[in-house]
């Protein structure tokens, strides 16, 4: 559009210039014609004047004719020259016009060439920018192509890895298929074996039902046989005891008291606790053996098992209980964690049950030295009484004199806290003496206190209705009403008159509901299997525990299979069994049932 406007403008300017040139030529031509007119006028005028002069005066001479002729010639020459000049002027104008037209055309051509050059320049710039854009697009395409190529290479590598993985998986699948086939065969075999086991179980159940009628008779006969024969316990020499304790190294000593010292020892690859009776024990060997014979027949889950004796040194060898004593745990010695109140109630129940068992034994066995240090705890905080009946292995006169020295007011020892005041007066031990000691232990389990004034403090707190302040808060949230009831019962156990003390069976009836509520409110955490719940042969929790002639408890099926296979020796000691009769361990069976209910 702008090119067309530019061309119209140039054409208009050139047209104006051409018109001006034409006008100038016409004006020059007009001037020349005016000059010629004047020259024409002059001759005519001269002729008229001459005629007038001739007419007026005929006296002019011939010279005037000659002058006229000369003037006429001059005029003609001038006219011819003027005509020639006019012609030349016209030619010049015509040439100037031709040259102007030619120059105009050249200018138009130059202008058109400039316009074309400008257009070409703009077109060239557009082409250059277009080329740059195309180059950039081409570079981008190259980058994309390179990226695609790299991706293709990566995909090819991944594809190769996938194919290799596929081959590996296929090989694994083939291997797994073979394993599956083998496992299916094993499962089929296991199912068949299970079916056979079920059949055997059904047969055993039938045998059990048939044998139930004979159990009581066998039990009675086993008890009678046991009463009429001596039990097999291990006997160790003094040399073995000396080697086991590293020559009675003080670092191996566990404790020391009025009834002797206790050492840790390793006897025949078995970790044991060796009780060395005091030197003033001067009983005869026969009396010592008779006493040991009685204690060796006493088996209860909450009594430390007597492994053997050393008659030479008058020492007793017990099983080793690793978790320390109730005294250590209750009073947090060696930074031990405090016992929860549920565990304390369970320990009280176990102590009470073991005391009832000892007192109901024939003959009756009185502990005589019951205190927290004589209550040992295993890894699951199951209590085991130790030193029961040791009182009978020491001469009463020596024991009494020694006791008097220990309990002297000038030598106030911690042990006097647990001794029955009636025994201090009469020197006679009764089952109620153990009840008194158990009452003190109950108060310590409730309060966590070990002072000599614990009886006075608890009585004052109950009278002032402030017993809650005495409860050991480290044991957790005690059920206050039951705890206060138990404290009153413990105070009754500590009455000076033994006839005013409650029976242990009554105490057990009070403790059992508290134990049950403690189990229900306690955290349901999985506990380790107590070691005495496990059969020594099968290494599994026993369903039907039976006591063999060696004093150890086994699963009924395991020990019967042992005996039927022709063995007549103990699986534990390898000593010859006196008989093959088995006695059901009802106390342990009940303990296992209670433990399973807590799971």
Protein Blocks (a to p, Z undefined) as FASTA:
>chain_A
ZZmmmmmmmmmmmmmmmmmmmmmmmmmmmmmmmmmmmmmmmmmmmmmmmmmmmmmomkbc
fklmmmmmmmmmmmmmmmmmmmmmmmmmmmmmmmmmmmmmmmmmmmmmmmmmmmmmmmmm
mmmmmmmmmmmmmmmmmmmmmmmmmmmmmmmmmmmmmmmmmmmmmmmmmmmmmmmmmmmm
mmmmmmmmmmmmmmmmmmmmmmmmmmmmmmmmmmmmmmmmmmmmmmmpccddddddfklm
mmmnoooiaklpfbdcfkoccddddeehiacddddddfklccdfklmmmmmmmmmmpccf
kbccdfbdcfknopacddddfkbpfklmmnopghiacddfklmmmmmmmmmmmmmmmmmp
ccdddeklacfklpccdfkopacdehihklmmpcfklmmmmmmmmmpmklccfklmmpcf
klmmnopacfklmmmmmmmmmmmmmnopabfklmmmmmmmmmnopmmmmpcfknopcdfk
lmmmmmmmmmmmmpfblklpccfklmmmmmmmmmmmmmmmmccddddddfklpcfklopa
cfbdcddfkopacdfklmmmmmmnopabdfklopacfbfcdcddfklmmmmmmmmmmZZ
